[in-house]
């Protein structure tokens, strides 16, 4: 089973975005995931990792929940 980690910038107010993505992943994959962990960060970070492999990083791409879910699906 895969572990997903969502690192989000606290000062930027990305908690709600991280929670929305966490909900989408858990709703989509349910028991296929070991867990979806939220990790606090700073400096504008918003990154998603599956088993320590970065599948999305805000500094490089636009935030799109559906696209992130597709990328996680490829690794689950």
Buried (B, 14 or more C-beta within 10 A) or exposed (E): EBEBBBBBBEEBEBEEBBEEBBEBBBEBBEEEBEEBEBEEBEEEBBBBBBEEEEBBEBEEEEEEEEEBBEBBEEEB
